[in-house]
Amino acid sequence: MRVLDKRLRRLEVRLLPPAETDESRRMHEVVMDIRRRRAARLGLPVQEYGPEPGWRGMSLADAILAARRRKEARV
């Protein structure tokens, strides 16, 4: 089991996106502003995307680690 955990952790490090930064947040806001303007121009509703409010600001790696901690706390 340790071997599988070790392999999974190595894969997570290689495959997960980098943590959210100020630059990535700014780029996200620029993209969302473009979408809002386009939707307003066409008279369509704006479709927000992304994780639930409780998960915002948490990277995918942080979410995985938090789930692991919760799992370990139950055992």
Contact map, one row per residue, 1 for C-alpha under 8 A:
111110000000000000000000000000000000000000000000000000000000000000000000000
111111000000000000000000000000000000000000000000000000000000000000000000000
111111100000000000000000000000000000000000000000000000000000000000000000000
111111110000000000000000000000000000000000000000000000000000000000000000000
111111111000000000000000000000000000000000000000000000000000000000000000000
011111111100000000000000000000000000000000000000000000000000000000000000000
001111111110000000000000000000000000000000000000000000000000000000000000000
000111111111000000000000000000000000000000000000000000000000000000000000000
000011111111100000000000000000000000000000000000000000000000000000000000000
000001111111110000000000000000000000000000000000000000000000000000000000000
000000111111111000000000000000000000000000000000000000000000000000000000000
000000011111111100000000000000000000000000000000000000000000100000000000000
000000001111111100000000000000000000000000000000000000000000000000000000000
000000000111111100000000000000000000000000000000000000000000000000000000000
000000000011111110000000000000000000000000000000000000000000000000000000000
000000000001111111000000000000000000000000000000000000000001100000000000000
000000000000001111100000000000000000000000000000000000000001000000000000000
000000000000000111110000000000000000000000000000000000000010000000000000000
000000000000000011111000000000000000000000000000000000000011100000000000000
000000000000000001111101100000000000000000000000000000001110000000000000000
000000000000000000111111100000000000000000000000000000000000000000000000000
000000000000000000011111110000000000000000000000000000000000000000000000000
000000000000000000001111111000000000000000000000000000000000000000000000000
000000000000000000011111111100000000000000000000000000000000000000000000000
000000000000000000011111111110000000000000000000000000000000000000000000000
000000000000000000000111111111000000000000000000000000000000000000000000000
000000000000000000000011111111100000000000000000000000000000000000000000000
000000000000000000000001111111110000000000000000000000000000000000000000000
000000000000000000000000111111111000000000000000000000000000000000000000000
000000000000000000000000011111111100000000000000000000000000000000000000000
000000000000000000000000001111111110000000000000000000000000000000000000000
000000000000000000000000000111111111000000000001000000000000000000000000000
000000000000000000000000000011111111100000000000000000000000000000000000000
000000000000000000000000000001111111110000000000000000000000000000000000000
000000000000000000000000000000111111111000000100000000000000000000000000000
000000000000000000000000000000011111111100000100000000000000000000000000000
000000000000000000000000000000001111111110000000000000000000000000000000000
000000000000000000000000000000000111111111000000000000000000000000000000000
000000000000000000000000000000000011111111111100000000000000000000000000000
000000000000000000000000000000000001111111111100000000000000000000000000000
000000000000000000000000000000000000111111110000000000000000000000000000000
000000000000000000000000000000000000011111110000000000000000000000000000000
000000000000000000000000000000000000001111111000000000000000000000000000000
000000000000000000000000000000000000001111111100000000000000000000000000000
000000000000000000000000000000000000001100111110000000000000000000000000000
000000000000000000000000000000000011001100011111000000000000000000000000000
000000000000000000000000000000000000000000001111100000000000000000000000000
000000000000000000000000000000010000000000000111110000000000000000000000000
000000000000000000000000000000000000000000000011111000000000000000000000000
000000000000000000000000000000000000000000000001111100010000000000000000000
000000000000000000000000000000000000000000000000111111110000000000000000000
000000000000000000000000000000000000000000000000011111110000000000000000000
000000000000000000000000000000000000000000000000001111110000000000000000000
000000000000000000000000000000000000000000000000001111110000000000000000000
000000000000000000000000000000000000000000000000001111111100001000000000000
000000000000000000000000000000000000000000000000011111111100000000000000000
000000000000000000010000000000000000000000000000000000111110000000000000000
000000000000000000010000000000000000000000000000000000111111011000000000000
000000000000000001110000000000000000000000000000000000001111111000000000000
000000000000000110100000000000000000000000000000000000000111111100000000000
000000000001000100100000000000000000000000000000000000000011111110000000000
000000000000000000000000000000000000000000000000000000000111111111000000000
000000000000000000000000000000000000000000000000000000100111111111100000000
000000000000000000000000000000000000000000000000000000000001111111110000000
000000000000000000000000000000000000000000000000000000000000111111111000000
000000000000000000000000000000000000000000000000000000000000011111111100000
000000000000000000000000000000000000000000000000000000000000001111111110000
000000000000000000000000000000000000000000000000000000000000000111111111000
000000000000000000000000000000000000000000000000000000000000000011111111100
000000000000000000000000000000000000000000000000000000000000000001111111110
000000000000000000000000000000000000000000000000000000000000000000111111111
000000000000000000000000000000000000000000000000000000000000000000011111111
000000000000000000000000000000000000000000000000000000000000000000001111111
000000000000000000000000000000000000000000000000000000000000000000000111111
000000000000000000000000000000000000000000000000000000000000000000000011111
